[in-house]
């Protein structure tokens, strides 16, 4: 069931991180301000930072195990998806809150289908 290799997951991490940072301008809600704007930017920066420190193909400073990275992804994505109701901007126009929910749910799905270890780690573990 886990068919997304960590190599692909890593690329998605950086793409989603950049997209989250740009989301307020891409979806036209930068003028709303407050948590609606701050949350995706902070989570996007955070995603890029912890991806840089993850032990996978795209983590140059890898020391965070991939399973821990996946937990970070789930927690951050749940927070992102629920943030319109937690912070009260769910009554704004759909272009403000729908991206939070869609990206949050999409990342949770990616995590559920992502392999928990890079291929080289799995191969090394199989030899041991």
Helices and strands as residue ranges (DSSP letters): H 6-26, G 30-32, H 35-52, H 66-86, H 94-112, H 119-127
